[in-house]
């Protein structure tokens, strides 16, 4: 399947969103937001099928703020999605990719969203904790 964006045709595996995300990110977000179990299973099946046929997509890292460096593995870990984490780290097709260690397992987040998740709330800044 080829998608047409403008005048040049683009294969669906090469389409990226405004942050540099792939179709895997979109499907994962839909799955995590949808309350319908049948649709959730459909999203999971699509994600698994895409990862089996296009394992390179596991290495797509978001490029624009506030999500710089984020991967589907980061998303799965943050949401405690154990099944997707297992698939991403155990799938032989993904393990064989040149990005597997440095670009997936050890990929670093540097986007501003991570700084916000680790920020101390204003109400607690004056508290002092002795360890």
C-alpha positions in Angstrom: 0.0 0.0 0.0 1.2 3.5 -0.9 -0.2 6.6 0.7 -0.2 9.9 -1.3 1.0 12.9 0.7 1.2 15.8 -1.8 2.6 14.7 -5.1 5.1 12.1 -4.0 3.8 8.7 -3.0 4.9 7.5 0.4 4.7 3.9 1.7 2.7 3.6 4.9 5.8 2.4 6.9 7.5 5.7 6.1 4.7 8.0 7.1 5.5 10.1 10.2 3.4 12.4 12.3 4.2 15.9 13.6 6.6 14.5 16.3 8.2 12.0 14.0 6.0 9.1 15.2 5.0 6.1 13.1 1.8 4.2 12.7 2.8 2.1 15.8 2.6 5.1 18.1 -0.8 6.0 16.7 -2.2 2.5 17.1 -0.7 2.2 20.6 -2.4 5.5 21.7 -5.7 4.4 20.2 -5.4 1.1 22.0 -4.6 2.7 25.3 -7.4 5.2 25.1 -10.2 2.9 23.8 -12.5 1.2 26.3 -13.9 -1.3 23.9 -12.1 -4.6 24.4 -12.7 -5.9 20.9 -11.1 -2.7 19.5 -8.2 -3.0 21.9 -7.6 -6.6 20.7 -7.7 -5.4 17.1 -5.1 -2.6 17.9 -2.9 -5.2 19.6 -3.2 -7.6 16.6 -2.3 -4.8 14.2 0.7 -3.7 16.2 2.0 -7.2 16.5 1.4 -7.8 12.7 3.2 -4.6 11.8 6.2 -5.4 14.1 6.5 -8.9 12.6 6.4 -7.5 9.0 8.2 -4.2 9.5 10.5 -4.7 12.6 12.4 -1.5 11.7 9.4 0.5 12.9 10.3 -0.5 16.5 13.3 1.8 16.3 11.4 4.9 15.3 12.3 7.7 17.8 10.2 10.8 18.1 12.2 13.9 16.9 10.2 16.9 18.0 9.5 18.5 21.3 8.2 17.7 23.8 8.8 14.0 23.0 12.3 13.9 21.6 13.8 10.4 21.9 10.6 8.6 22.8 10.0 5.1 21.3 7.2 2.7 21.4 9.2 0.8 24.0 9.2 3.9 26.3 5.4 4.2 25.8 4.9 0.5 26.6 7.1 0.7 29.7 5.4 3.9 31.0 2.0 2.2 30.6 3.1 -1.1 32.2 2.1 -2.8 28.9 4.1 -6.0 29.7 3.0 -7.9 26.5 4.2 -5.2 24.2 7.4 -4.8 26.1 8.0 -8.6 25.8 7.3 -8.5 22.1 9.6 -5.5 21.5 12.6 -7.1 23.3 12.0 -10.7 22.4 10.9 -10.6 18.7 13.8 -12.1 16.7 13.1 -9.8 13.8 13.5 -6.8 16.1 16.6 -8.2 17.9 18.4 -8.5 14.5 18.0 -4.8 13.7 21.1 -2.7 14.0 19.3 -0.2 16.3 18.2 -2.9 18.8 20.7 -2.2 21.6 21.6 1.4 21.2 18.5 2.7 19.5 15.8 0.7 21.4 17.0 -0.9 24.6 19.3 2.0 25.6 17.5 4.8 23.8 17.6 8.0 25.9 14.7 10.4 26.3 15.6 14.1 26.1 12.3 15.8 25.4 10.8 18.4 27.7 8.0 16.0 28.7 10.4 13.9 30.7 11.6 16.9 32.6 8.0 17.7 33.5 7.3 14.2 34.8 10.3 14.5 37.1 9.6 18.0 38.4 8.9 18.5 42.0 5.4 20.1 42.5 5.5 23.7 43.8 3.7 22.7 47.0 6.5 20.3 47.9 9.5 22.4 47.0 9.8 23.7 50.5 9.6 20.3 52.1 12.9 18.8 53.2 13.3 15.0 53.4 16.0 13.4 55.4 17.1 10.0 54.1 
